Amino acid sequence: MKKIIKLTTIALAIIFSKQLSAQDTLHLDFGATQTAPDKAIEDKIVAWGKTLKGKKQDINIVAYYHKGEFKKFAEQRVEEMFLSVNRKVRDLVNIKTQEALKGENYQRTRVDIIYWAEGSDPKTMADKKKVEEKATKDAEKKKKDEEEKLAKEAKDKEAKDKKGSSSTAKKDEKKDDKAKKEEKKVEKKDDRKDDKKEKVEKPKEEKKPALTKEEKDAAEAKKKEDKEREKKEKEEKAAKEKADKEAKKEQEKKEKEEKAAAEKAKKEQEKLDKQKK
């Protein structure tokens, strides 16, 4: 099962990386003070649209600026490119984001259209990957639960069989005891002093079969669970004792403060009474 999960994970990673590598960029270079696309840029957009062969793309429109004072020009280029793309290739694209970013010096008047096949953007692929990983984990958990259930059933059956064997052995022992008593009676009647008592072999106890790996794992899991529960109970008890201790301490502090306040008030009253006299 682990091998299958590992192979599945590798396959998903390969698919994921291939889909990410399908991302591409159309570079559009504007003039120094140019903010709206000219005919050459729009022709380039149209030509790019033809290369898509009708396959819809998700796109990000990114304009760059190399200094803060040029950011407003980059933002204007983004707005103009948004309008131009909608005019020229509206049916072929889904505009995901449009932003102005600080770039390198060579990107100062550049606008990039970053595009990839519809639905294969990093976020969508990451969400798909999470869903697939969850499905794999759920399948693994279900298999583990089934194995634990089978191990428990096997353990219960073994305990039942052992109990049955023990009961049969006790019955055999009782029969042997009765047979011995009968033999002694016969010996006394016949007066045979030199006859040796016959030894009755006790039935051998049935050997307990060795535990399987699943049973050992189940036993270890139970042991671990018991330890965790015991630890949790100790922690809860300690927390309760600490809380009780703090509450008691707080109560004592409050009582002391109230007592001190009462004594202070009493003294002040006595002082006032003396002044009145």
SERO-4910 file (N, C-alpha, C, O; in steps of 0.05 Angstrom, whole numbers):
BEGIN
 pado doro    nc1    nc2    nc3   cac1   cac2   cac3    cc1    cc2    cc3    oc1    oc2    oc3
  Met    A     17    -24      0      0      0      0     17     25      0     12     44    -15
  Lys    A     38     26     17     56     49     19     70     54     -8     74     77    -16
  Lys    A     77     32    -22     91     34    -48     72     47    -68     80     64    -84
  Ile    A     46     39    -67     26     50    -86     23     80    -81     21     96    -99
  Ile    A     21     87    -55     18    115    -47     42    132    -57     38    154    -67
  Lys    A     66    120    -53     90    134    -61     90    139    -92     96    161   -101
  Leu    A     83    118   -107     82    120   -136     61    141   -145     66    156   -164
  Thr    A     38    140   -131     17    159   -138     26    188   -133     21    206   -149
  Thr    A     40    192   -110     50    219   -103     70    229   -124     69    252   -132
  Ile    A     88    211   -133    108    218   -153     94    225   -179    102    245   -192
  Ala    A     74    209   -187     60    214   -212     46    241   -211     46    256   -231
  Leu    A     33    247   -188     19    273   -185     39    296   -187     33    317   -199
  Ala    A     62    292   -174     83    313   -175     92    319   -203     97    342   -211
  Ile    A     96    297   -219    105    300   -247     84    315   -263     90    333   -278
  Ile    A     58    307   -260     36    320   -274     35    349   -267     32    367   -284
  Phe    A     37    354   -240     36    381   -230     58    399   -241     53    421   -250
  Ser    A     82    388   -242    105    404   -252    103    409   -282    111    430   -292
  Lys    A     92    389   -297     88    392   -325     68    414   -332     72    430   -350
  Gln    A     47    414   -315     26    434   -320     36    462   -313     29    482   -326
  Leu    A     53    463   -292     64    489   -285     83    499   -307     85    523   -313
  Ser    A     99    480   -318    118    487   -339    105    497   -364    118    508   -382
  Ala    A     78    492   -367     63    500   -391     58    530   -391     49    541   -411
  Gln    A     64    543   -369     61    573   -367     81    587   -386    104    579   -387
  Asp    A     71    608   -400     89    622   -418     83    652   -416     63    660   -403
  Thr    A     99    668   -429     96    697   -427     99    711   -454    116    704   -470
  Leu    A     81    730   -459     82    747   -483     93    774   -474     80    788   -459
  His    A    117    782   -484    129    807   -477    120    829   -496    122    826   -520
  Leu    A    111    851   -485    103    874   -501    118    899   -492    115    908   -469
  Asp    A    135    911   -509    152    934   -501    140    960   -511    136    963   -535
  Phe    A    134    978   -493    123   1005   -499    146   1025   -503    169   1020   -495
  Gly    A    139   1048   -513    158   1070   -515    162   1082   -487    148   1076   -469
  Ala    A    182   1101   -485    189   1112   -459    165   1125   -445    162   1121   -421
  Thr    A    150   1141   -459    127   1155   -447    100   1144   -456     79   1155   -450
  Gln    A    101   1122   -471     77   1110   -482     61   1095   -461     72   1080   -445
  Thr    A     35   1100   -460     18   1085   -441     -4   1068   -454    -13   1048   -443
  Ala    A    -12   1076   -479    -32   1060   -494    -18   1044   -515      1   1053   -527
  Pro    A    -28   1019   -521    -16   1003   -541    -20   1014   -569    -41   1024   -576
  Asp    A      1   1014   -585     -1   1023   -613     -9   1000   -631    -14    978   -621
  Lys    A    -11   1004   -656    -20    984   -675     -1    959   -675    -10    937   -677
  Ala    A     25    964   -673     45    942   -673     40    923   -649     41    899   -652
  Ile    A     34    935   -626     29    919   -602      3    903   -605      1    880   -598
  Glu    A    -18    917   -615    -44    904   -618    -42    882   -639    -55    861   -636
  Asp    A    -27    886   -661    -22    865   -681     -8    841   -668    -14    818   -675
  Lys    A     10    847   -650     25    825   -636      5    809   -619      8    784   -617
  Ile    A    -14    822   -606    -34    809   -590    -51    791   -607    -57    768   -600
  Val    A    -60    801   -630    -77    786   -649    -61    761   -659    -73    739   -660
  Ala    A    -36    765   -666    -20    743   -676    -16    722   -654    -18    698   -659
  Trp    A    -12    731   -630    -10    712   -607    -36    696   -603    -36    672   -598
  Gly    A    -59    710   -606    -85    697   -604    -88    675   -624   -100    654   -618
  Lys    A    -78    678   -648    -80    658   -669    -64    633   -662    -72    610   -669
  Thr    A    -42    637   -648    -25    614   -640    -38    596   -620    -31    573   -616
  Leu    A    -58    607   -606    -72    591   -586    -91    570   -598    -98    550   -584
  Lys    A    -98    573   -623   -114    554   -638   -140    548   -623   -149    525   -622
  Gly    A   -152    569   -613   -179    565   -601   -179    555   -572   -200    553   -560
  Lys    A   -155    549   -562   -153    539   -534   -153    562   -514   -135    579   -515
  Lys    A   -172    563   -497   -175    586   -479   -152    586   -458   -144    564   -449
  Gln    A   -143    610   -451   -121    613   -432   -130    630   -408   -146    648   -410
  Asp    A   -117    624   -385   -119    642   -362    -95    661   -363    -73    652   -368
  Ile    A    -99    687   -358    -76    705   -361    -74    725   -338    -93    731   -324
  Asn    A    -49    733   -333    -43    756   -315    -30    778   -332    -12    773   -348
  Ile    A    -40    802   -328    -28    825   -342    -10    840   -322    -20    850   -302
  Val    A     16    841   -328     35    854   -309     51    875   -324     64    870   -344
  Ala    A     50    900   -313     66    922   -324     88    928   -303     84    925   -279
  Tyr    A    112    936   -313    134    940   -295    143    969   -294    138    985   -312
  Tyr    A    155    977   -272    167   1003   -269    193    999   -252    194    982   -235
  His    A    214   1015   -258    239   1011   -244    243   1031   -222    261   1027   -205
  Lys    A    227   1053   -221    228   1072   -200    200   1080   -192    181   1079   -208
  Gly    A    197   1087   -166    170   1093   -155    155   1114   -171    130   1112   -173
  Glu    A    169   1135   -181    155   1157   -194    143   1148   -221    126   1163   -233
  Phe    A    151   1124   -231    140   1114   -257    118   1094   -253    108   1083   -273
  Lys    A    111   1089   -228     90   1069   -223     63   1076   -236     49   1059   -246
  Lys    A     56   1102   -235     30   1110   -246     28   1104   -276      7   1098   -286
  Phe    A     51   1106   -290     52   1100   -319     47   1070   -324     33   1062   -342
  Ala    A     60   1054   -306     56   1025   -308     27   1018   -303     16   1000   -317
  Glu    A     14   1031   -284    -14   1026   -278    -32   1033   -302    -52   1020   -307
  Gln    A    -25   1055   -315    -40   1064   -339    -37   1043   -361    -57   1037   -376
  Arg    A    -13   1033   -364     -8   1012   -385    -25    987   -380    -36    975   -398
  Val    A    -27    980   -354    -43    956   -346    -72    961   -355    -85    943   -366
  Glu    A    -83    984   -348   -111    990   -355   -116    990   -385   -136    979   -395
  Glu    A    -97   1002   -400   -100   1002   -429    -97    974   -441   -112    968   -460
  Met    A    -79    958   -430    -76    931   -440   -101    914   -434   -108    897   -450
  Phe    A   -113    919   -411   -138    905   -404   -159    910   -425   -172    891   -435
  Leu    A   -162    935   -433   -181    942   -454   -174    930   -481   -191    920   -495
  Ser    A   -148    931   -488   -139    921   -514   -143    891   -516   -152    881   -537
  Val    A   -136    876   -495   -139    847   -495   -168    840   -498   -175    821   -512
  Asn    A   -186    854   -484   -214    849   -486   -225    855   -514   -244    842   -523
  Arg    A   -213    874   -528   -222    881   -555   -213    860   -575   -228    852   -593
  Lys    A   -188    850   -572   -176    834   -592   -179    803   -588   -184    789   -607
  Val    A   -177    794   -563   -178    765   -559   -197    757   -535   -191    739   -520
  Arg    A   -219    772   -532   -236    768   -509   -245    739   -506   -245    729   -483
  Asp    A   -252    725   -528   -263    698   -526   -242    677   -519   -248    654   -513
  Leu    A   -216    685   -520   -195    665   -516   -182    667   -488   -165    651   -482
  Val    A   -190    687   -472   -176    691   -447   -195    695   -423   -217    705   -426
  Asn    A   -185    688   -399   -197    695   -374   -175    712   -359   -154    701   -352
  Ile    A   -181    737   -355   -161    754   -341   -163    749   -311   -183    756   -299
  Lys    A   -142    738   -300   -142    731   -271   -133    755   -254   -146    762   -235
  Thr    A   -110    767   -261   -100    790   -246    -89    810   -265    -81    804   -288
  Gln    A    -87    835   -256    -74    857   -271    -61    875   -250    -74    885   -232
  Glu    A    -35    879   -252    -20    893   -232      5    906   -243     15    899   -264
  Ala    A     14    926   -228     40    940   -234     60    931   -214     56    934   -190
  Leu    A     83    921   -223    104    911   -205    130    925   -210    136    933   -233
  Lys    A    146    927   -189    172    939   -192    191    918   -205    193    896   -194
  Gly    A    203    925   -227    220    905   -241    249    915   -244    257    934   -232
  Glu    A    263    901   -262    291    909   -268    291    933   -287    271    940   -298
  Asn    A    315    944   -291    317    968   -308    309    962   -337    296    979   -350
  Tyr    A    315    937   -346    308    931   -374    278    927   -378    268    926   -401
  Gln    A    263    925   -356    234    921   -358    218    947   -354    194    947   -352
  Arg    A    232    969   -354    220    995   -346    194   1002   -362    176   1014   -351
  Thr    A    193    995   -388    168   1001   -403    155    976   -414    140    977   -433
  Arg    A    160    954   -402    150    928   -412    123    921   -398    118    927   -375
  Val    A    106    908   -414     82    895   -403     82    866   -411     87    860   -435
  Asp    A     78    848   -392     78    819   -398     50    808   -395     35    815   -377
  Ile    A     43    791   -415     18    775   -412     28    747   -405     37    732   -423
  Ile    A     24    740   -380     32    713   -371      8    695   -375    -13    700   -363
  Tyr    A     11    673   -390    -13    657   -396     -7    627   -392     16    618   -394
  Trp    A    -29    612   -388    -27    583   -385    -55    571   -391    -75    586   -391
  Ala    A    -56    545   -396    -81    533   -403   -102    537   -382    -96    537   -358
  Glu    A   -127    542   -390   -149    548   -372   -151    527   -350   -152    503   -356
  Gly    A   -152    536   -325   -156    518   -302   -130    504   -292   -132    488   -273
  Ser    A   -107    510   -304    -83    497   -295    -64    516   -281    -39    512   -280
  Asp    A    -75    538   -269    -58    557   -255    -49    544   -228    -61    524   -219
  Pro    A    -27    554   -216    -16    542   -192    -36    537   -170    -35    516   -157
  Lys    A    -54    557   -165    -73    554   -143    -92    531   -148    -97    514   -130
  Thr    A   -103    530   -173   -122    509   -180   -109    481   -178   -120    462   -167
  Met    A    -84    480   -188    -69    454   -187    -63    446   -158    -64    423   -151
  Ala    A    -56    466   -142    -51    460   -114    -76    450   -100    -74    431    -84
  Asp    A    -99    462   -106   -124    453    -94   -131    424   -103   -139    408    -87
  Lys    A   -126    418   -129   -131    391   -139   -112    371   -126   -120    349   -118
  Lys    A    -87    380   -122    -68    362   -109    -76    356    -80    -74    333    -71
  Lys    A    -87    376    -66    -96    372    -39   -119    352    -38   -120    335    -20
  Val    A   -138    355    -57   -161    336    -58   -151    308    -63   -161    289    -50
  Glu    A   -132    305    -82   -122    278    -88   -107    266    -65   -109    242    -59
  Glu    A    -91    283    -51    -76    273    -28    -95    264     -5    -91    244      8
  Lys    A   -117    280     -2   -137    273     19   -150    246     12   -154    229     30
  Ala    A   -157    242    -14   -169    217    -22   -150    193    -17   -159    172     -8
  Thr    A   -124    197    -22   -105    176    -17   -102    170     12   -101    147     20
  Lys    A   -102    191     29   -100    187     58   -125    173     69   -123    156     86
  Asp    A   -148    181     58   -173    169     67   -173    139     60   -182    122     76
  Ala    A   -163    132     36   -162    104     28   -143     88     46   -149     66     54
  Glu    A   -121    101     53   -101     88     70   -113     84     98   -109     62    110
  Lys    A   -127    104    108   -139    102    135   -160     80    135   -162     64    154
  Lys    A   -176     79    114   -197     58    112   -185     30    112   -195     12    126
  Lys    A   -163     27     97   -150      1     97   -138     -6    124   -140    -29    133
  Lys    A   -127     14    138   -116      9    165   -137      1    184   -134    -17    201
  Asp    A   -161     15    182   -183      9    200   -193    -20    196   -199    -34    215
  Glu    A   -194    -28    170   -203    -55    164   -183    -76    175   -191    -96    186
  Glu    A   -157    -70    173   -136    -88    183   -138    -90    214   -136   -112    225
  Glu    A   -143    -67    227   -146    -68    256   -171    -83    265   -171    -98    285
  Lys    A   -193    -80    249   -217    -95    255   -213   -125    252   -221   -141    269
  Leu    A   -199   -133    231   -193   -162    226   -175   -172    249   -178   -195    258
  Ala    A   -155   -156    257   -137   -164    279   -152   -168    305   -147   -187    319
  Lys    A   -171   -150    310   -187   -152    335   -205   -177    334   -207   -192    354
  Glu    A   -217   -183    310   -234   -206    308   -217   -232    312   -226   -251    325
  Ala    A   -193   -232    300   -175   -255    304   -167   -259    333   -166   -281    343
  Lys    A   -162   -237    346   -154   -238    375   -177   -248    392   -173   -264    410
  Asp    A   -202   -238    386   -225   -248    401   -230   -277    396   -237   -292    415
  Lys    A   -226   -286    372   -230   -315    365   -210   -332    380   -216   -354    390
  Glu    A   -185   -322    381   -164   -336    394   -170   -339    424   -166   -360    436
  Ala    A   -180   -317    436   -187   -318    465   -209   -338    470   -209   -352    490
  Lys    A   -229   -338    451   -252   -356    454   -242   -385    452   -251   -403    467
  Asp    A   -225   -391    432   -214   -418    428   -198   -427    453   -200   -450    461
  Lys    A   -183   -408    464   -166   -415    487   -183   -422    511   -177   -440    526
  Lys    A   -205   -406    514   -224   -411    536   -237   -439    533   -240   -454    553
  Gly    A   -244   -446    508   -256   -473    503   -236   -495    509   -244   -515    520
  Ser    A   -211   -491    501   -190   -511    506   -186   -515    536   -182   -537    546
  Ser    A   -186   -493    551   -182   -494    580   -204   -509    594   -199   -525    612
  Ser    A   -229   -505    584   -252   -519    596   -250   -549    591   -256   -565    608
  Thr    A   -242   -557    566   -239   -585    559   -217   -598    576   -220   -621    585
  Ala    A   -195   -584    581   -173   -594    597   -182   -600    625   -174   -620    637
  Lys    A   -198   -582    636   -208   -585    664   -226   -610    666   -224   -625    686
  Lys    A   -242   -614    646   -260   -638    646   -243   -663    645   -249   -683    660
  Asp    A   -222   -663    629   -204   -687    627   -190   -692    653   -187   -715    661
  Glu    A   -182   -671    667   -169   -674    693   -188   -687    714   -179   -704    729
  Lys    A   -213   -678    713   -233   -690    732   -236   -720    727   -238   -735    745
  Lys    A   -237   -727    701   -240   -755    694   -216   -771    704   -219   -793    714
  Asp    A   -192   -760    701   -168   -773    710   -168   -777    740   -160   -798    750
  Asp    A   -177   -756    755   -178   -758    784   -197   -781    792   -191   -796    811
  Lys    A   -219   -782    779   -239   -803    785   -228   -831    780   -233   -849    795
  Ala    A   -214   -833    757   -202   -859    750   -181   -868    771   -179   -891    778
  Lys    A   -165   -848    781   -145   -854    801   -158   -865    827   -148   -884    839
  Lys    A   -180   -851    835   -194   -860    859   -205   -889    856   -203   -905    875
  Glu    A   -215   -895    833   -225   -922    828   -203   -942    830   -207   -964    840
  Glu    A   -180   -935    819   -157   -953    820   -148   -959    849   -141   -982    856
  Lys    A   -148   -938    865   -140   -941    893   -159   -960    908   -151   -977    924
  Lys    A   -185   -957    902   -205   -974    914   -200  -1004    907   -202  -1021    924
  Val    A   -194  -1008    882   -189  -1036    873   -165  -1047    886   -164  -1071    894
  Glu    A   -144  -1031    889   -119  -1040    902   -124  -1048    931   -113  -1067    941
  Lys    A   -140  -1032    945   -146  -1038    973   -161  -1064    976   -156  -1080    993
  Lys    A   -180  -1068    958   -197  -1092    959   -180  -1117    953   -183  -1137    967
  Asp    A   -163  -1115    933   -147  -1138    925   -122  -1142    942   -108  -1162    939
  Asp    A   -117  -1123    960    -93  -1125    978    -67  -1127    962    -49  -1142    970
  Arg    A    -65  -1112    940    -40  -1113    925    -22  -1089    933    -25  -1067    923
  Lys    A     -4  -1095    951     13  -1074    962     35  -1065    943     42  -1042    941
  Asp    A     46  -1085    927     69  -1078    910     60  -1069    882     77  -1065    865
  Asp    A     35  -1065    878     26  -1054    852     32  -1023    852     25  -1009    871
  Lys    A     44  -1015    832     50   -986    830     25   -971    818     10   -981    801
  Lys    A     23   -948    828      1   -932    818      7   -923    789     29   -914    782
  Glu    A    -13   -927    773    -10   -919    745    -11   -888    742    -27   -874    753
  Lys    A      9   -880    727     11   -852    723     -7   -844    699     -6   -855    677
  Val    A    -24   -825    705    -41   -815    684    -30   -789    673    -27   -769    687
  Glu    A    -23   -790    648    -11   -766    636    -31   -744    632    -53   -747    621
  Lys    A    -23   -722    643    -41   -699    640    -40   -689    611    -19   -688    599
  Pro    A    -63   -680    602    -64   -669    574    -46   -644    572    -47   -626    589
  Lys    A    -31   -644    551    -13   -621    547    -30   -596    541    -50   -597    527
  Glu    A    -21   -575    553    -35   -549    548    -29   -541    519     -7   -543    508
  Glu    A    -50   -531    508    -48   -522    480    -30   -497    478    -35   -477    492
  Lys    A    -10   -498    461      8   -476    459     -6   -452    445    -21   -455    426
  Lys    A      0   -430    456    -12   -405    445      3   -398    419     27   -394    419
  Pro    A    -12   -395    398      1   -389    373     14   -361    374      5   -343    388
  Ala    A     36   -358    359     50   -332    358     32   -311    346     17   -315    328
  Leu    A     35   -287    357     19   -265    348     28   -256    320     52   -257    313
  Thr    A      8   -249    303     15   -239    277     24   -210    279     22   -197    300
  Lys    A     35   -200    257     45   -172    257     22   -152    262     25   -133    276
  Glu    A     -2   -159    250    -25   -141    254    -33   -141    283    -41   -120    294
  Glu    A    -32   -165    296    -40   -167    324    -21   -152    342    -28   -138    361
  Lys    A      6   -155    335     26   -141    351     22   -110    348     24    -96    368
  Asp    A     17   -101    323     12    -73    318    -12    -63    334    -12    -41    345
  Ala    A    -34    -80    334    -58    -72    348    -53    -70    378    -62    -51    391
  Ala    A    -37    -89    389    -30    -89    417    -13    -65    424    -17    -52    445
  Glu    A      6    -58    407     23    -35    411      7     -9    411     11      9    427
  Ala    A    -12     -8    391    -29     15    389    -46     19    413    -50     42    423
  Lys    A    -57     -3    424    -74     -2    448    -57      8    472    -65     24    488
  Lys    A    -32     -4    474    -14      3    495     -8     33    494     -8     47    515
  Lys    A     -3     43    470      4     71    466    -20     89    473    -17    110    486
  Glu    A    -44     79    465    -69     94    471    -73     96    501    -81    117    512
  Asp    A    -68     73    516    -71     73    545    -52     93    558    -59    107    577
  Lys    A    -27     93    548     -7    111    559    -15    141    555    -13    157    572
  Glu    A    -25    146    530    -34    173    523    -57    182    541    -58    205    551
  Arg    A    -76    163    546    -99    169    563    -90    174    592    -99    193    605
  Glu    A    -71    157    602    -61    161    629    -46    188    632    -49    202    652
  Lys    A    -31    194    611    -16    220    611    -35    243    612    -31    263    626
  Lys    A    -57    241    595    -77    262    593    -91    266    620    -96    288    629
  Glu    A    -98    243    633   -111    244    659    -94    258    680   -103    274    696
  Lys    A    -68    251    679    -49    263    698    -47    293    694    -47    309    713
  Glu    A    -45    301    668    -43    329    661    -68    345    670    -67    367    680
  Glu    A    -92    332    665   -117    345    673   -119    348    704   -127    368    714
  Lys    A   -110    326    718   -110    327    747    -91    349    758    -98    364    776
  Ala    A    -67    351    745    -48    371    754    -58    399    748    -55    417    764
  Ala    A    -72    402    725    -83    428    718   -105    436    737   -107    460    745
  Lys    A   -121    416    745   -143    422    764   -132    430    791   -141    449    803
  Glu    A   -112    414    800    -99    421    826    -87    449    826    -89    464    845
  Lys    A    -74    455    803    -62    482    800    -83    504    801    -79    524    814
  Ala    A   -105    498    787   -127    518    786   -139    522    813   -145    544    822
  Asp    A   -144    499    828   -155    500    855   -136    516    873   -145    532    890
  Lys    A   -110    510    871    -90    523    888    -90    553    883    -89    569    901
  Glu    A    -91    561    857    -91    589    850   -117    603    859   -116    626    868
  Ala    A   -139    588    857   -165    600    866   -165    604    896   -174    625    906
  Lys    A   -154    584    910   -152    586    939   -134    610    947   -140    625    965
  Lys    A   -111    612    933    -92    634    938   -105    661    933   -101    680    948
  Glu    A   -120    662    911   -134    687    904   -155    694    925   -158    718    932
  Gln    A   -169    674    935   -190    678    955   -178    689    981   -188    707    993
  Glu    A   -155    676    989   -141    685   1013   -132    714   1010   -133    730   1029
  Lys    A   -121    720    987   -112    747    982   -135    767    984   -132    789    995
  Lys    A   -158    759    972   -181    776    972   -191    781   1001   -198    803   1008
  Glu    A   -191    759   1016   -200    761   1044   -182    779   1060   -191    795   1077
  Lys    A   -156    777   1055   -136    794   1069   -141    823   1062   -140    841   1080
  Glu    A   -145    828   1037   -150    856   1028   -175    867   1040   -176    890   1048
  Glu    A   -196    850   1041   -222    859   1053   -218    865   1082   -229    885   1093
  Lys    A   -203    847   1096   -198    851   1125   -183    876   1130   -189    892   1148
  Ala    A   -162    881   1113   -145    905   1116   -162    930   1111   -159    950   1125
  Ala    A   -179    928   1091   -197    951   1085   -216    957   1108   -221    980   1114
  Ala    A   -226    935   1119   -245    938   1142   -231    951   1166   -242    969   1179
  Glu    A   -207    942   1171   -192    952   1194   -185    982   1190   -186    998   1208
  Lys    A   -178    988   1165   -172   1016   1158   -196   1034   1162   -194   1056   1172
  Ala    A   -219   1024   1152   -244   1039   1155   -251   1043   1184   -261   1065   1192
  Lys    A   -247   1022   1200   -253   1023   1228   -236   1045   1242   -245   1061   1258
  Lys    A   -210   1045   1236   -191   1064   1247   -199   1093   1240   -198   1111   1256
  Glu    A   -206   1096   1215   -214   1122   1205   -239   1132   1219   -241   1156   1227
  Gln    A   -258   1114   1223   -283   1120   1238   -277   1128   1266   -288   1148   1277
  Glu    A   -259   1113   1279   -251   1119   1307   -238   1146   1308   -243   1161   1327
  Lys    A   -222   1152   1289   -208   1178   1288   -228   1201   1285   -226   1222   1298
  Leu    A   -248   1197   1268   -269   1217   1264   -285   1221   1289   -292   1243   1297
  Asp    A   -291   1198   1303   -306   1200   1328   -291   1216   1349   -303   1232   1363
  Lys    A   -265   1212   1351   -249   1227   1370   -249   1257   1364   -250   1274   1382
  Gln    A   -247   1263   1337   -247   1291   1329   -273   1305   1336   -273   1328   1344
  Lys    A   -295   1290   1334   -321   1302   1340   -323   1308   1370   -335   1329   1378
  Lys    A   -312   1290   1387   -313   1295   1416   -295   1319   1423   -293   1325   1447
***
